[in-house]
Amino acid sequence: MVQIGNFFFKYRNWVFIPLYLALFIPSPLLAPEHRHRLLLLGLGITIAGQALRGATIGLAYIERGGRNKQVYASRLVTEGLFNHCRNPLYVGNILMLLGVGILANSWLYLLLFIPAFLFIYQSIVLAEEHFLRGKFGAEFDGYCQRIHRWLPILRGLRETFSGMQFNWRRYLLKELTTLYVWLLGIVLLLFYKYPELTGYDTALRNRLLFIIIPLLTLAYLSVRYLKKSGKMRG
């Protein structure tokens, strides 16, 4: 599993492309008679996932990119939300994809692609833990005994948020591409999977998409320019 995890870690950023495309594969519906409930449930879960990622990045930075496409860490990060869950970013990813899967109203996505995603992330986590245990030894073992791999510990969350300052610039700069792709996916799902939102008016849907997608892209490119030029730092 460690070798499998190292492979997926190297290419993990590409995993989201087929997972997002899979949202639009024709599939039996979860609950055709409860479409609006699924809409609200899916949005709630996926927004909770992004909020968890945002809180994690904004409170305590972790070297998420590795080094040379391999698992790497210069120090063991245990503050912020890492004091409540060993993998809060990955839990956030799982919630984001689970939410959009529900939003897509797709049995295929939930029964096939979500389990595949969970397998990939479990193998990545095992590879990361193998590296961290080898580098930090007893310190990492003690951390594992205190903090769960997946299940967040809610005790002390208020103290964590009150005792640390949220860095919104770091959140925006580090999460920029993920945020852009996530919002783009939600917009497309809402307009194509829920035509009743535009009164089943295809022309109105296309006009709205022609406005919203360029605005999202412009915002993304603007922040990316500020990041690359050094005019905005986290």
Secondary structure, 3 states (H helix, E strand, C coil): CHHHHHHHHHCHHHHHHHHHHHHHCCCCCCCHHHHHHHHHHHHHHHHHHHHHHHHHHHHCCCCCCCECCECCCCCCCCCHHHHCCCCHHHHHHHHHHHHHHHHCCCHHHHHHHHHHHHHHHHHHHHHHHHHHHHHHCHHHHHHHHHCCCCCCCCCCHHHHHHHCCCCHHHHHHHHHHHHHHHHHHHHHHHHHHCHHHHCCCHHHHHHHHHHHHHHHHHHHHHHHHHHHHCCCCC
